[in-house]
Every structure is written in C-alpha cells, then in structure tokens.
C-alpha cells in the first residue's frame, strides 16, 4: 500500500517539460546577440535550458509548461530586441 501512495506522489510531482524552437529575425550574427538572448530569457520562470545556434539562427528553449507559456517566452525576446518568427 505504501508503494502505491509513493507512486501517486511521484506522478503528481512530475513536470511537463516542453521544447520550442524559434528562428531569429533579424538574424543573430554574433556572440553578443546570443548572450543578450540568454541573459533576458534566463530568469523567465520555468526556463530550464537555452541553446542558441548562430549557424541556423535558432534558439531552442526547454521549459516547464506549468510555469510558463510560449507567449511569455516570446515576450521575453522583446527585452533582448531580437525579433523571432513563430515557433516550430
């Protein structure tokens, strides 16, 4: 019986981690652009990981869907003055 209760507790505490990919426009072109994006999104609630790719001009974000939304992440980009396309 104890095992059943523990399993129920673990499933209630599981996080829904999602991934979203944004394409930058105007494009990221240097390390400063990458750092500006990361520094503005780093403290957004629920953000777990931010990966930038200068070659592909993309930003991949892993986030906890219980704490933030794609719309809130998009708002965070506005602070970095980097425009993005709709997420893929």
C-alpha positions as a LaTeX table, in Angstrom:
\begin{tabular}{lrrr}
\hline
Residue & $x$ (\AA) & $y$ (\AA) & $z$ (\AA) \\
\hline
Unk1 & 0.00 & 0.00 & 0.00 \\
Unk2 & 2.87 & 2.36 & 0.77 \\
Unk3 & 4.31 & 1.76 & $-2.70$ \\
Unk4 & 1.02 & 2.78 & $-4.31$ \\
Unk5 & 0.96 & 6.04 & $-2.33$ \\
Unk6 & 4.55 & 6.85 & $-3.26$ \\
Unk7 & 3.90 & 6.24 & $-6.95$ \\
Unk8 & 0.91 & 8.57 & $-6.81$ \\
Unk9 & 3.02 & 11.28 & $-5.21$ \\
Unk10 & 5.75 & 10.97 & $-7.83$ \\
Unk11 & 3.31 & 11.22 & $-10.73$ \\
Unk12 & 1.72 & 14.35 & $-9.26$ \\
Unk13 & 5.13 & 15.99 & $-8.93$ \\
Unk14 & 6.26 & 15.18 & $-12.49$ \\
Unk15 & 6.92 & 18.28 & $-14.57$ \\
Unk16 & 5.77 & 18.77 & $-18.11$ \\
Unk17 & 8.99 & 19.84 & $-19.82$ \\
Unk18 & 8.45 & 21.10 & $-23.36$ \\
Unk19 & 10.80 & 22.29 & $-26.08$ \\
Unk20 & 10.23 & 25.15 & $-28.50$ \\
Unk21 & 12.46 & 26.37 & $-31.34$ \\
Unk22 & 12.44 & 29.99 & $-32.52$ \\
Unk23 & 14.11 & 31.39 & $-35.65$ \\
Unk24 & 15.58 & 34.85 & $-35.15$ \\
Unk25 & 14.80 & 37.76 & $-37.45$ \\
Unk26 & 16.82 & 39.93 & $-37.86$ \\
Unk27 & 19.26 & 37.14 & $-37.54$ \\
Unk28 & 21.64 & 36.56 & $-34.66$ \\
Unk29 & 25.08 & 37.24 & $-36.02$ \\
Unk30 & 27.48 & 37.26 & $-33.08$ \\
Unk31 & 28.19 & 36.04 & $-29.56$ \\
Unk32 & 26.77 & 39.29 & $-28.15$ \\
Unk33 & 23.39 & 38.52 & $-29.75$ \\
Unk34 & 23.44 & 35.06 & $-28.19$ \\
Unk35 & 24.34 & 36.42 & $-24.77$ \\
Unk36 & 21.65 & 39.11 & $-24.94$ \\
Unk37 & 19.00 & 36.46 & $-25.66$ \\
Unk38 & 20.23 & 34.13 & $-22.94$ \\
Unk39 & 20.53 & 36.86 & $-20.32$ \\
Unk40 & 16.98 & 38.09 & $-20.95$ \\
Unk41 & 15.37 & 34.65 & $-21.01$ \\
Unk42 & 17.48 & 33.02 & $-18.29$ \\
Unk43 & 15.30 & 34.36 & $-15.48$ \\
Unk44 & 11.94 & 33.69 & $-17.14$ \\
Unk45 & 10.01 & 31.38 & $-14.82$ \\
Unk46 & 10.16 & 27.76 & $-15.88$ \\
Unk47 & 13.06 & 28.05 & $-18.35$ \\
Unk48 & 15.28 & 25.01 & $-17.94$ \\
Unk49 & 17.72 & 25.34 & $-20.84$ \\
Unk50 & 18.52 & 27.79 & $-23.65$ \\
Unk51 & 20.54 & 26.72 & $-26.67$ \\
Unk52 & 21.45 & 29.17 & $-29.42$ \\
Unk53 & 22.79 & 28.26 & $-32.84$ \\
Unk54 & 24.40 & 31.05 & $-34.87$ \\
Unk55 & 24.72 & 28.88 & $-37.96$ \\
Unk56 & 21.00 & 28.01 & $-38.10$ \\
Unk57 & 19.90 & 31.32 & $-36.49$ \\
Unk58 & 17.75 & 29.40 & $-33.99$ \\
Unk59 & 17.05 & 29.49 & $-30.27$ \\
Unk60 & 15.90 & 26.25 & $-28.62$ \\
Unk61 & 14.30 & 26.56 & $-25.20$ \\
Unk62 & 13.32 & 23.78 & $-22.80$ \\
Unk63 & 10.74 & 24.97 & $-20.29$ \\
Unk64 & 8.31 & 23.79 & $-17.62$ \\
Unk65 & 4.84 & 24.22 & $-19.15$ \\
Unk66 & 3.32 & 24.53 & $-15.67$ \\
Unk67 & 5.33 & 27.71 & $-15.04$ \\
Unk68 & 5.46 & 29.50 & $-18.40$ \\
Unk69 & 3.97 & 29.55 & $-21.88$ \\
Unk70 & 5.27 & 30.14 & $-25.38$ \\
Unk71 & 3.61 & 33.56 & $-25.29$ \\
Unk72 & 5.58 & 34.50 & $-22.16$ \\
Unk73 & 8.79 & 33.33 & $-23.80$ \\
Unk74 & 8.02 & 35.47 & $-26.85$ \\
Unk75 & 7.54 & 38.46 & $-24.54$ \\
Unk76 & 11.00 & 37.75 & $-23.08$ \\
Unk77 & 12.52 & 38.07 & $-26.54$ \\
Unk78 & 11.22 & 41.63 & $-26.79$ \\
Unk79 & 13.57 & 42.61 & $-23.96$ \\
Unk80 & 16.55 & 41.39 & $-25.96$ \\
Unk81 & 15.49 & 43.45 & $-29.01$ \\
Unk82 & 15.83 & 40.32 & $-31.14$ \\
Unk83 & 12.77 & 39.55 & $-33.24$ \\
Unk84 & 11.68 & 35.97 & $-33.76$ \\
Unk85 & 9.43 & 34.06 & $-36.08$ \\
Unk86 & 6.62 & 31.81 & $-34.91$ \\
Unk87 & 7.95 & 28.79 & $-33.02$ \\
Unk88 & 8.32 & 25.46 & $-34.78$ \\
\hline
\end{tabular}
